[in-house]
């Protein structure tokens, strides 16, 4: 299942995204989650919490689903 995540800035780190999307409860949980859960960013395996993500990136999280990042458009 794909879910859109609206970004309010130009970029977000993978760790921040996991918290923002309510996948983990705190920053302390991110490291363990990344060690235990396969994640792909744009089709490539990723486990760095500092990985920068931008508009259009697709994050696939095993057991959770797909997140599609969209930049909020100014009004």
mmCIF file of the N, C-alpha and C atoms, coordinates in Angstrom:
data_MODEL
# 
_entry.id   MODEL 
# 
loop_
_atom_site.group_PDB 
_atom_site.id 
_atom_site.type_symbol 
_atom_site.label_atom_id 
_atom_site.label_alt_id 
_atom_site.label_comp_id 
_atom_site.label_asym_id 
_atom_site.label_entity_id 
_atom_site.label_seq_id 
_atom_site.pdbx_PDB_ins_code 
_atom_site.Cartn_x 
_atom_site.Cartn_y 
_atom_site.Cartn_z 
_atom_site.occupancy 
_atom_site.B_iso_or_equiv 
_atom_site.pdbx_formal_charge 
_atom_site.auth_seq_id 
_atom_site.auth_comp_id 
_atom_site.auth_asym_id 
_atom_site.auth_atom_id 
_atom_site.pdbx_PDB_model_num 
ATOM 1   N N  . UNK A 1 1  ? 0.833  -1.179 0.000  1.00 0.00 ? 1  UNK A N  1 
ATOM 2   C CA . UNK A 1 1  ? 0.000  0.000  0.000  1.00 0.00 ? 1  UNK A CA 1 
ATOM 3   C C  . UNK A 1 1  ? 0.880  1.246  0.000  1.00 0.00 ? 1  UNK A C  1 
ATOM 4   N N  . UNK A 1 2  ? 0.603  2.181  -0.874 1.00 0.00 ? 2  UNK A N  1 
ATOM 5   C CA . UNK A 1 2  ? 1.390  3.412  -0.970 1.00 0.00 ? 2  UNK A CA 1 
ATOM 6   C C  . UNK A 1 2  ? 0.692  4.530  -0.205 1.00 0.00 ? 2  UNK A C  1 
ATOM 7   N N  . UNK A 1 3  ? 1.499  5.332  0.457  1.00 0.00 ? 3  UNK A N  1 
ATOM 8   C CA . UNK A 1 3  ? 0.985  6.463  1.222  1.00 0.00 ? 3  UNK A CA 1 
ATOM 9   C C  . UNK A 1 3  ? 1.831  7.685  0.889  1.00 0.00 ? 3  UNK A C  1 
ATOM 10  N N  . UNK A 1 4  ? 1.188  8.795  0.595  1.00 0.00 ? 4  UNK A N  1 
ATOM 11  C CA . UNK A 1 4  ? 1.925  10.029 0.323  1.00 0.00 ? 4  UNK A CA 1 
ATOM 12  C C  . UNK A 1 4  ? 2.267  10.716 1.635  1.00 0.00 ? 4  UNK A C  1 
ATOM 13  N N  . UNK A 1 5  ? 3.495  11.225 1.700  1.00 0.00 ? 5  UNK A N  1 
ATOM 14  C CA . UNK A 1 5  ? 3.935  12.007 2.847  1.00 0.00 ? 5  UNK A CA 1 
ATOM 15  C C  . UNK A 1 5  ? 4.280  13.388 2.315  1.00 0.00 ? 5  UNK A C  1 
ATOM 16  N N  . UNK A 1 6  ? 3.606  14.398 2.832  1.00 0.00 ? 6  UNK A N  1 
ATOM 17  C CA . UNK A 1 6  ? 3.811  15.775 2.375  1.00 0.00 ? 6  UNK A CA 1 
ATOM 18  C C  . UNK A 1 6  ? 4.959  16.405 3.150  1.00 0.00 ? 6  UNK A C  1 
ATOM 19  N N  . UNK A 1 7  ? 5.956  16.878 2.420  1.00 0.00 ? 7  UNK A N  1 
ATOM 20  C CA . UNK A 1 7  ? 7.107  17.550 3.025  1.00 0.00 ? 7  UNK A CA 1 
ATOM 21  C C  . UNK A 1 7  ? 6.851  19.051 3.098  1.00 0.00 ? 7  UNK A C  1 
ATOM 22  N N  . UNK A 1 8  ? 7.274  19.660 4.189  1.00 0.00 ? 8  UNK A N  1 
ATOM 23  C CA . UNK A 1 8  ? 7.127  21.115 4.302  1.00 0.00 ? 8  UNK A CA 1 
ATOM 24  C C  . UNK A 1 8  ? 8.457  21.821 4.059  1.00 0.00 ? 8  UNK A C  1 
ATOM 25  N N  . UNK A 1 9  ? 9.511  21.038 3.851  1.00 0.00 ? 9  UNK A N  1 
ATOM 26  C CA . UNK A 1 9  ? 10.816 21.606 3.511  1.00 0.00 ? 9  UNK A CA 1 
ATOM 27  C C  . UNK A 1 9  ? 11.353 20.873 2.286  1.00 0.00 ? 9  UNK A C  1 
ATOM 28  N N  . UNK A 1 10 ? 12.492 21.310 1.788  1.00 0.00 ? 10 UNK A N  1 
ATOM 29  C CA . UNK A 1 10 ? 13.059 20.713 0.576  1.00 0.00 ? 10 UNK A CA 1 
ATOM 30  C C  . UNK A 1 10 ? 13.562 19.283 0.785  1.00 0.00 ? 10 UNK A C  1 
ATOM 31  N N  . UNK A 1 11 ? 13.985 18.974 2.017  1.00 0.00 ? 11 UNK A N  1 
ATOM 32  C CA . UNK A 1 11 ? 14.500 17.640 2.272  1.00 0.00 ? 11 UNK A CA 1 
ATOM 33  C C  . UNK A 1 11 ? 14.239 17.237 3.717  1.00 0.00 ? 11 UNK A C  1 
ATOM 34  N N  . UNK A 1 12 ? 14.333 15.932 3.952  1.00 0.00 ? 12 UNK A N  1 
ATOM 35  C CA . UNK A 1 12 ? 14.148 15.358 5.276  1.00 0.00 ? 12 UNK A CA 1 
ATOM 36  C C  . UNK A 1 12 ? 15.060 14.145 5.345  1.00 0.00 ? 12 UNK A C  1 
ATOM 37  N N  . UNK A 1 13 ? 15.592 13.845 6.518  1.00 0.00 ? 13 UNK A N  1 
ATOM 38  C CA . UNK A 1 13 ? 16.420 12.647 6.632  1.00 0.00 ? 13 UNK A CA 1 
ATOM 39  C C  . UNK A 1 13 ? 15.517 11.428 6.827  1.00 0.00 ? 13 UNK A C  1 
ATOM 40  N N  . UNK A 1 14 ? 16.063 10.262 6.562  1.00 0.00 ? 14 UNK A N  1 
ATOM 41  C CA . UNK A 1 14 ? 15.309 9.032  6.727  1.00 0.00 ? 14 UNK A CA 1 
ATOM 42  C C  . UNK A 1 14 ? 14.842 8.881  8.172  1.00 0.00 ? 14 UNK A C  1 
ATOM 43  N N  . UNK A 1 15 ? 15.710 9.193  9.121  1.00 0.00 ? 15 UNK A N  1 
ATOM 44  C CA . UNK A 1 15 ? 15.335 9.106  10.536 1.00 0.00 ? 15 UNK A CA 1 
ATOM 45  C C  . UNK A 1 15 ? 14.189 10.044 10.877 1.00 0.00 ? 15 UNK A C  1 
ATOM 46  N N  . UNK A 1 16 ? 14.246 11.266 10.373 1.00 0.00 ? 16 UNK A N  1 
ATOM 47  C CA . UNK A 1 16 ? 13.171 12.231 10.610 1.00 0.00 ? 16 UNK A CA 1 
ATOM 48  C C  . UNK A 1 16 ? 11.870 11.756 9.971  1.00 0.00 ? 16 UNK A C  1 
ATOM 49  N N  . UNK A 1 17 ? 11.956 11.182 8.776  1.00 0.00 ? 17 UNK A N  1 
ATOM 50  C CA . UNK A 1 17 ? 10.774 10.685 8.091  1.00 0.00 ? 17 UNK A CA 1 
ATOM 51  C C  . UNK A 1 17 ? 10.093 9.586  8.897  1.00 0.00 ? 17 UNK A C  1 
ATOM 52  N N  . UNK A 1 18 ? 10.880 8.674  9.446  1.00 0.00 ? 18 UNK A N  1 
ATOM 53  C CA . UNK A 1 18 ? 10.311 7.586  10.227 1.00 0.00 ? 18 UNK A CA 1 
ATOM 54  C C  . UNK A 1 18 ? 9.538  8.118  11.432 1.00 0.00 ? 18 UNK A C  1 
ATOM 55  N N  . UNK A 1 19 ? 10.046 9.178  12.056 1.00 0.00 ? 19 UNK A N  1 
ATOM 56  C CA . UNK A 1 19 ? 9.323  9.797  13.178 1.00 0.00 ? 19 UNK A CA 1 
ATOM 57  C C  . UNK A 1 19 ? 8.104  10.565 12.673 1.00 0.00 ? 19 UNK A C  1 
ATOM 58  N N  . UNK A 1 20 ? 8.277  11.359 11.620 1.00 0.00 ? 20 UNK A N  1 
ATOM 59  C CA . UNK A 1 20 ? 7.212  12.200 11.059 1.00 0.00 ? 20 UNK A CA 1 
ATOM 60  C C  . UNK A 1 20 ? 6.021  11.361 10.591 1.00 0.00 ? 20 UNK A C  1 
ATOM 61  N N  . UNK A 1 21 ? 6.298  10.183 10.041 1.00 0.00 ? 21 UNK A N  1 
ATOM 62  C CA . UNK A 1 21 ? 5.246  9.299  9.524  1.00 0.00 ? 21 UNK A CA 1 
ATOM 63  C C  . UNK A 1 21 ? 4.715  8.356  10.607 1.00 0.00 ? 21 UNK A C  1 
ATOM 64  N N  . UNK A 1 22 ? 5.119  8.579  11.858 1.00 0.00 ? 22 UNK A N  1 
ATOM 65  C CA . UNK A 1 22 ? 4.672  7.774  13.005 1.00 0.00 ? 22 UNK A CA 1 
ATOM 66  C C  . UNK A 1 22 ? 4.994  6.293  12.871 1.00 0.00 ? 22 UNK A C  1 
ATOM 67  N N  . UNK A 1 23 ? 6.150  5.993  12.293 1.00 0.00 ? 23 UNK A N  1 
ATOM 68  C CA . UNK A 1 23 ? 6.590  4.605  12.169 1.00 0.00 ? 23 UNK A CA 1 
ATOM 69  C C  . UNK A 1 23 ? 7.395  4.214  13.412 1.00 0.00 ? 23 UNK A C  1 
ATOM 70  N N  . UNK A 1 24 ? 8.143  5.173  13.945 1.00 0.00 ? 24 UNK A N  1 
ATOM 71  C CA . UNK A 1 24 ? 8.826  4.997  15.231 1.00 0.00 ? 24 UNK A CA 1 
ATOM 72  C C  . UNK A 1 24 ? 8.379  6.128  16.146 1.00 0.00 ? 24 UNK A C  1 
ATOM 73  N N  . UNK A 1 25 ? 8.491  5.897  17.438 1.00 0.00 ? 25 UNK A N  1 
ATOM 74  C CA . UNK A 1 25 ? 8.017  6.888  18.396 1.00 0.00 ? 25 UNK A CA 1 
ATOM 75  C C  . UNK A 1 25 ? 9.036  7.951  18.745 1.00 0.00 ? 25 UNK A C  1 
ATOM 76  N N  . UNK A 1 26 ? 10.325 7.609  18.644 1.00 0.00 ? 26 UNK A N  1 
ATOM 77  C CA . UNK A 1 26 ? 11.353 8.577  19.038 1.00 0.00 ? 26 UNK A CA 1 
ATOM 78  C C  . UNK A 1 26 ? 12.619 8.373  18.219 1.00 0.00 ? 26 UNK A C  1 
ATOM 79  N N  . UNK A 1 27 ? 13.480 9.354  18.301 1.00 0.00 ? 27 UNK A N  1 
ATOM 80  C CA . UNK A 1 27 ? 14.749 9.271  17.579 1.00 0.00 ? 27 UNK A CA 1 
ATOM 81  C C  . UNK A 1 27 ? 15.606 8.119  18.065 1.00 0.00 ? 27 UNK A C  1 
ATOM 82  N N  . UNK A 1 28 ? 15.473 7.777  19.343 1.00 0.00 ? 28 UNK A N  1 
ATOM 83  C CA . UNK A 1 28 ? 16.236 6.670  19.894 1.00 0.00 ? 28 UNK A CA 1 
ATOM 84  C C  . UNK A 1 28 ? 15.857 5.324  19.292 1.00 0.00 ? 28 UNK A C  1 
ATOM 85  N N  . UNK A 1 29 ? 14.641 5.210  18.809 1.00 0.00 ? 29 UNK A N  1 
ATOM 86  C CA . UNK A 1 29 ? 14.172 3.963  18.211 1.00 0.00 ? 29 UNK A CA 1 
ATOM 87  C C  . UNK A 1 29 ? 14.635 3.801  16.764 1.00 0.00 ? 29 UNK A C  1 
ATOM 88  N N  . UNK A 1 30 ? 15.027 4.889  16.128 1.00 0.00 ? 30 UNK A N  1 
ATOM 89  C CA . UNK A 1 30 ? 15.358 4.864  14.705 1.00 0.00 ? 30 UNK A CA 1 
ATOM 90  C C  . UNK A 1 30 ? 16.512 3.915  14.404 1.00 0.00 ? 30 UNK A C  1 
ATOM 91  N N  . UNK A 1 31 ? 17.589 4.009  15.169 1.00 0.00 ? 31 UNK A N  1 
ATOM 92  C CA . UNK A 1 31 ? 18.772 3.195  14.907 1.00 0.00 ? 31 UNK A CA 1 
ATOM 93  C C  . UNK A 1 31 ? 18.436 1.701  14.936 1.00 0.00 ? 31 UNK A C  1 
ATOM 94  N N  . UNK A 1 32 ? 17.725 1.267  15.973 1.00 0.00 ? 32 UNK A N  1 
ATOM 95  C CA . UNK A 1 32 ? 17.345 -0.136 16.087 1.00 0.00 ? 32 UNK A CA 1 
ATOM 96  C C  . UNK A 1 32 ? 16.410 -0.537 14.955 1.00 0.00 ? 32 UNK A C  1 
ATOM 97  N N  . UNK A 1 33 ? 15.447 0.312  14.649 1.00 0.00 ? 33 UNK A N  1 
ATOM 98  C CA . UNK A 1 33 ? 14.499 0.024  13.573 1.00 0.00 ? 33 UNK A CA 1 
ATOM 99  C C  . UNK A 1 33 ? 15.235 -0.181 12.255 1.00 0.00 ? 33 UNK A C  1 
ATOM 100 N N  . UNK A 1 34 ? 16.205 0.679  11.963 1.00 0.00 ? 34 UNK A N  1 
ATOM 101 C CA . UNK A 1 34 ? 16.955 0.567  10.708 1.00 0.00 ? 34 UNK A CA 1 
ATOM 102 C C  . UNK A 1 34 ? 17.822 -0.682 10.666 1.00 0.00 ? 34 UNK A C  1 
ATOM 103 N N  . UNK A 1 35 ? 18.297 -1.132 11.812 1.00 0.00 ? 35 UNK A N  1 
ATOM 104 C CA . UNK A 1 35 ? 19.103 -2.361 11.859 1.00 0.00 ? 35 UNK A CA 1 
ATOM 105 C C  . UNK A 1 35 ? 18.245 -3.604 11.651 1.00 0.00 ? 35 UNK A C  1 
ATOM 106 N N  . UNK A 1 36 ? 16.984 -3.533 12.077 1.00 0.00 ? 36 UNK A N  1 
ATOM 107 C CA . UNK A 1 36 ? 16.126 -4.714 12.056 1.00 0.00 ? 36 UNK A CA 1 
ATOM 108 C C  . UNK A 1 36 ? 15.164 -4.782 10.873 1.00 0.00 ? 36 UNK A C  1 
ATOM 109 N N  . UNK A 1 37 ? 14.941 -3.658 10.197 1.00 0.00 ? 37 UNK A N  1 
ATOM 110 C CA . UNK A 1 37 ? 13.906 -3.597 9.166  1.00 0.00 ? 37 UNK A CA 1 
ATOM 111 C C  . UNK A 1 37 ? 14.496 -3.252 7.805  1.00 0.00 ? 37 UNK A C  1 
ATOM 112 N N  . UNK A 1 38 ? 14.308 -4.095 6.808  1.00 0.00 ? 38 UNK A N  1 
ATOM 113 C CA . UNK A 1 38 ? 14.784 -3.766 5.459  1.00 0.00 ? 38 UNK A CA 1 
ATOM 114 C C  . UNK A 1 38 ? 14.032 -2.554 4.892  1.00 0.00 ? 38 UNK A C  1 
ATOM 115 N N  . UNK A 1 39 ? 14.806 -1.595 4.389  1.00 0.00 ? 39 UNK A N  1 
ATOM 116 C CA . UNK A 1 39 ? 14.246 -0.383 3.783  1.00 0.00 ? 39 UNK A CA 1 
ATOM 117 C C  . UNK A 1 39 ? 14.931 -0.160 2.449  1.00 0.00 ? 39 UNK A C  1 
ATOM 118 N N  . UNK A 1 40 ? 14.142 0.251  1.464  1.00 0.00 ? 40 UNK A N  1 
ATOM 119 C CA . UNK A 1 40 ? 14.678 0.594  0.147  1.00 0.00 ? 40 UNK A CA 1 
ATOM 120 C C  . UNK A 1 40 ? 14.260 2.019  -0.176 1.00 0.00 ? 40 UNK A C  1 
ATOM 121 N N  . UNK A 1 41 ? 15.214 2.791  -0.682 1.00 0.00 ? 41 UNK A N  1 
ATOM 122 C CA . UNK A 1 41 ? 14.930 4.159  -1.135 1.00 0.00 ? 41 UNK A CA 1 
ATOM 123 C C  . UNK A 1 41 ? 15.167 4.181  -2.636 1.00 0.00 ? 41 UNK A C  1 
ATOM 124 N N  . UNK A 1 42 ? 14.121 4.478  -3.380 1.00 0.00 ? 42 UNK A N  1 
ATOM 125 C CA . UNK A 1 42 ? 14.195 4.475  -4.842 1.00 0.00 ? 42 UNK A CA 1 
ATOM 126 C C  . UNK A 1 42 ? 14.785 3.163  -5.376 1.00 0.00 ? 42 UNK A C  1 
ATOM 127 N N  . UNK A 1 43 ? 14.393 2.054  -4.725 1.00 0.00 ? 43 UNK A N  1 
ATOM 128 C CA . UNK A 1 43 ? 14.806 0.735  -5.185 1.00 0.00 ? 43 UNK A CA 1 
ATOM 129 C C  . UNK A 1 43 ? 16.132 0.236  -4.643 1.00 0.00 ? 43 UNK A C  1 
ATOM 130 N N  . UNK A 1 44 ? 16.866 1.056  -3.894 1.00 0.00 ? 44 UNK A N  1 
ATOM 131 C CA . UNK A 1 44 ? 18.170 0.659  -3.365 1.00 0.00 ? 44 UNK A CA 1 
ATOM 132 C C  . UNK A 1 44 ? 18.096 0.473  -1.855 1.00 0.00 ? 44 UNK A C  1 
ATOM 133 N N  . UNK A 1 45 ? 18.729 -0.589 -1.342 1.00 0.00 ? 45 UNK A N  1 
ATOM 134 C CA . UNK A 1 45 ? 18.745 -0.846 0.095  1.00 0.00 ? 45 UNK A CA 1 
ATOM 135 C C  . UNK A 1 45 ? 19.365 0.348  0.827  1.00 0.00 ? 45 UNK A C  1 
ATOM 136 N N  . UNK A 1 46 ? 18.778 0.704  1.969  1.00 0.00 ? 46 UNK A N  1 
ATOM 137 C CA . UNK A 1 46 ? 19.263 1.858  2.738  1.00 0.00 ? 46 UNK A CA 1 
ATOM 138 C C  . UNK A 1 46 ? 19.089 1.598  4.222  1.00 0.00 ? 46 UNK A C  1 
ATOM 139 N N  . UNK A 1 47 ? 20.109 1.959  5.013  1.00 0.00 ? 47 UNK A N  1 
ATOM 140 C CA . UNK A 1 47 ? 20.001 1.836  6.465  1.00 0.00 ? 47 UNK A CA 1 
ATOM 141 C C  . UNK A 1 47 ? 20.621 3.026  7.200  1.00 0.00 ? 47 UNK A C  1 
ATOM 142 N N  . UNK A 1 48 ? 20.920 4.092  6.475  1.00 0.00 ? 48 UNK A N  1 
ATOM 143 C CA . UNK A 1 48 ? 21.510 5.290  7.097  1.00 0.00 ? 48 UNK A CA 1 
ATOM 144 C C  . UNK A 1 48 ? 20.398 6.254  7.512  1.00 0.00 ? 48 UNK A C  1 
ATOM 145 N N  . UNK A 1 49 ? 20.317 6.555  8.799  1.00 0.00 ? 49 UNK A N  1 
ATOM 146 C CA . UNK A 1 49 ? 19.250 7.453  9.247  1.00 0.00 ? 49 UNK A CA 1 
ATOM 147 C C  . UNK A 1 49 ? 19.447 8.866  8.734  1.00 0.00 ? 49 UNK A C  1 
ATOM 148 N N  . UNK A 1 50 ? 20.654 9.224  8.345  1.00 0.00 ? 50 UNK A N  1 
ATOM 149 C CA . UNK A 1 50 ? 20.935 10.559 7.841  1.00 0.00 ? 50 UNK A CA 1 
ATOM 150 C C  . UNK A 1 50 ? 20.725 10.717 6.338  1.00 0.00 ? 50 UNK A C  1 
ATOM 151 N N  . UNK A 1 51 ? 20.315 9.655  5.664  1.00 0.00 ? 51 UNK A N  1 
ATOM 152 C CA . UNK A 1 51 ? 20.077 9.721  4.211  1.00 0.00 ? 51 UNK A CA 1 
ATOM 153 C C  . UNK A 1 51 ? 19.075 10.828 3.908  1.00 0.00 ? 51 UNK A C  1 
ATOM 154 N N  . UNK A 1 52 ? 19.451 11.748 3.038  1.00 0.00 ? 52 UNK A N  1 
ATOM 155 C CA . UNK A 1 52 ? 18.576 12.865 2.677  1.00 0.00 ? 52 UNK A CA 1 
ATOM 156 C C  . UNK A 1 52 ? 17.546 12.406 1.650  1.00 0.00 ? 52 UNK A C  1 
ATOM 157 N N  . UNK A 1 53 ? 16.298 12.757 1.904  1.00 0.00 ? 53 UNK A N  1 
ATOM 158 C CA . UNK A 1 53 ? 15.194 12.412 1.026  1.00 0.00 ? 53 UNK A CA 1 
ATOM 159 C C  . UNK A 1 53 ? 14.549 13.688 0.514  1.00 0.00 ? 53 UNK A C  1 
ATOM 160 N N  . UNK A 1 54 ? 14.068 13.639 -0.717 1.00 0.00 ? 54 UNK A N  1 
ATOM 161 C CA . UNK A 1 54 ? 13.493 14.825 -1.360 1.00 0.00 ? 54 UNK A CA 1 
ATOM 162 C C  . UNK A 1 54 ? 12.197 14.471 -2.079 1.00 0.00 ? 54 UNK A C  1 
ATOM 163 N N  . UNK A 1 55 ? 11.559 15.495 -2.605 1.00 0.00 ? 55 UNK A N  1 
ATOM 164 C CA . UNK A 1 55 ? 10.322 15.346 -3.370 1.00 0.00 ? 55 UNK A CA 1 
ATOM 165 C C  . UNK A 1 55 ? 10.482 14.260 -4.436 1.00 0.00 ? 55 UNK A C  1 
ATOM 166 N N  . UNK A 1 56 ? 9.528  13.347 -4.480 1.00 0.00 ? 56 UNK A N  1 
ATOM 167 C CA . UNK A 1 56 ? 9.543  12.292 -5.494 1.00 0.00 ? 56 UNK A CA 1 
ATOM 168 C C  . UNK A 1 56 ? 10.216 11.006 -5.066 1.00 0.00 ? 56 UNK A C  1 
ATOM 169 N N  . UNK A 1 57 ? 10.965 11.030 -3.957 1.00 0.00 ? 57 UNK A N  1 
ATOM 170 C CA . UNK A 1 57 ? 11.611 9.805  -3.491 1.00 0.00 ? 57 UNK A CA 1 
ATOM 171 C C  . UNK A 1 57 ? 10.549 8.806  -3.016 1.00 0.00 ? 57 UNK A C  1 
ATOM 172 N N  . UNK A 1 58 ? 10.849 7.526  -3.201 1.00 0.00 ? 58 UNK A N  1 
ATOM 173 C CA . UNK A 1 58 ? 9.947  6.453  -2.774 1.00 0.00 ? 58 UNK A CA 1 
ATOM 174 C C  . UNK A 1 58 ? 10.693 5.607  -1.752 1.00 0.00 ? 58 UNK A C  1 
ATOM 175 N N  . UNK A 1 59 ? 10.096 5.469  -0.572 1.00 0.00 ? 59 UNK A N  1 
ATOM 176 C CA . UNK A 1 59 ? 10.693 4.701  0.513  1.00 0.00 ? 59 UNK A CA 1 
ATOM 177 C C  . UNK A 1 59 ? 9.816  3.479  0.762  1.00 0.00 ? 59 UNK A C  1 
ATOM 178 N N  . UNK A 1 60 ? 10.410 2.289  0.606  1.00 0.00 ? 60 UNK A N  1 
ATOM 179 C CA . UNK A 1 60 ? 9.687  1.045  0.833  1.00 0.00 ? 60 UNK A CA 1 
ATOM 180 C C  . UNK A 1 60 ? 10.184 0.427  2.134  1.00 0.00 ? 60 UNK A C  1 
ATOM 181 N N  . UNK A 1 61 ? 9.259  0.174  3.052  1.00 0.00 ? 61 UNK A N  1 
ATOM 182 C CA . UNK A 1 61 ? 9.602  -0.348 4.368  1.00 0.00 ? 61 UNK A CA 1 
ATOM 183 C C  . UNK A 1 61 ? 8.955  -1.714 4.530  1.00 0.00 ? 61 UNK A C  1 
ATOM 184 N N  . UNK A 1 62 ? 9.786  -2.721 4.758  1.00 0.00 ? 62 UNK A N  1 
ATOM 185 C CA . UNK A 1 62 ? 9.289  -4.099 4.888  1.00 0.00 ? 62 UNK A CA 1 
ATOM 186 C C  . UNK A 1 62 ? 8.246  -4.174 6.004  1.00 0.00 ? 62 UNK A C  1 
ATOM 187 N N  . UNK A 1 63 ? 7.113  -4.800 5.698  1.00 0.00 ? 63 UNK A N  1 
ATOM 188 C CA . UNK A 1 63 ? 6.064  -4.988 6.674  1.00 0.00 ? 63 UNK A CA 1 
ATOM 189 C C  . UNK A 1 63 ? 5.179  -3.781 6.905  1.00 0.00 ? 63 UNK A C  1 
ATOM 190 N N  . UNK A 1 64 ? 5.539  -2.636 6.297  1.00 0.00 ? 64 UNK A N  1 
ATOM 191 C CA . UNK A 1 64 ? 4.757  -1.410 6.502  1.00 0.00 ? 64 UNK A CA 1 
ATOM 192 C C  . UNK A 1 64 ? 4.175  -0.901 5.196  1.00 0.00 ? 64 UNK A C  1 
ATOM 193 N N  . UNK A 1 65 ? 5.007  -0.814 4.175  1.00 0.00 ? 65 UNK A N  1 
ATOM 194 C CA . UNK A 1 65 ? 4.514  -0.358 2.885  1.00 0.00 ? 65 UNK A CA 1 
ATOM 195 C C  . UNK A 1 65 ? 5.412  0.685  2.251  1.00 0.00 ? 65 UNK A C  1 
ATOM 196 N N  . UNK A 1 66 ? 4.836  1.415  1.324  1.00 0.00 ? 66 UNK A N  1 
ATOM 197 C CA . UNK A 1 66 ? 5.576  2.367  0.504  1.00 0.00 ? 66 UNK A CA 1 
ATOM 198 C C  . UNK A 1 66 ? 5.155  3.790  0.852  1.00 0.00 ? 66 UNK A C  1 
ATOM 199 N N  . UNK A 1 67 ? 6.156  4.662  1.033  1.00 0.00 ? 67 UNK A N  1 
ATOM 200 C CA . UNK A 1 67 ? 5.917  6.079  1.271  1.00 0.00 ? 67 UNK A CA 1 
ATOM 201 C C  . UNK A 1 67 ? 6.425  6.848  0.061  1.00 0.00 ? 67 UNK A C  1 
ATOM 202 N N  . UNK A 1 68 ? 5.581  7.719  -0.471 1.00 0.00 ? 68 UNK A N  1 
ATOM 203 C CA . UNK A 1 68 ? 5.964  8.549  -1.604 1.00 0.00 ? 68 UNK A CA 1 
ATOM 204 C C  . UNK A 1 68 ? 6.039  9.986  -1.089 1.00 0.00 ? 68 UNK A C  1 
ATOM 205 N N  . UNK A 1 69 ? 7.212  10.606 -1.226 1.00 0.00 ? 69 UNK A N  1 
ATOM 206 C CA . UNK A 1 69 ? 7.398  11.951 -0.703 1.00 0.00 ? 69 UNK A CA 1 
ATOM 207 C C  . UNK A 1 69 ? 6.970  12.995 -1.712 1.00 0.00 ? 69 UNK A C  1 
ATOM 208 N N  . UNK A 1 70 ? 6.184  13.940 -1.264 1.00 0.00 ? 70 UNK A N  1 
ATOM 209 C CA . UNK A 1 70 ? 5.703  15.037 -2.094 1.00 0.00 ? 70 UNK A CA 1 
ATOM 210 C C  . UNK A 1 70 ? 5.991  16.351 -1.386 1.00 0.00 ? 70 UNK A C  1 
ATOM 211 N N  . UNK A 1 71 ? 6.518  17.298 -2.103 1.00 0.00 ? 71 UNK A N  1 
ATOM 212 C CA . UNK A 1 71 ? 6.806  18.631 -1.544 1.00 0.00 ? 71 UNK A CA 1 
ATOM 213 C C  . UNK A 1 71 ? 5.524  19.437 -1.552 1.00 0.00 ? 71 UNK A C  1 
ATOM 214 N N  . UNK A 1 72 ? 5.217  20.044 -0.415 1.00 0.00 ? 72 UNK A N  1 
ATOM 215 C CA . UNK A 1 72 ? 4.051  20.911 -0.314 1.00 0.00 ? 72 UNK A CA 1 
ATOM 216 C C  . UNK A 1 72 ? 4.219  22.095 -1.260 1.00 0.00 ? 72 UNK A C  1 
ATOM 217 N N  . UNK A 1 73 ? 3.225  22.347 -2.055 1.00 0.00 ? 73 UNK A N  1 
ATOM 218 C CA . UNK A 1 73 ? 3.289  23.450 -3.026 1.00 0.00 ? 73 UNK A CA 1 
ATOM 219 C C  . UNK A 1 73 ? 2.850  24.758 -2.360 1.00 0.00 ? 73 UNK A C  1 
ATOM 220 N N  . UNK A 1 74 ? 3.609  25.833 -2.546 1.00 0.00 ? 74 UNK A N  1 
ATOM 221 C CA . UNK A 1 74 ? 3.222  27.115 -1.954 1.00 0.00 ? 74 UNK A CA 1 
ATOM 222 C C  . UNK A 1 74 ? 1.902  27.603 -2.537 1.00 0.00 ? 74 UNK A C  1 
ATOM 223 N N  . UNK A 1 75 ? 1.135  28.273 -1.707 1.00 0.00 ? 75 UNK A N  1 
ATOM 224 C CA . UNK A 1 75 ? -0.179 28.766 -2.139 1.00 0.00 ? 75 UNK A CA 1 
ATOM 225 C C  . UNK A 1 75 ? -0.055 30.092 -2.835 1.00 0.00 ? 75 UNK A C  1 
# 
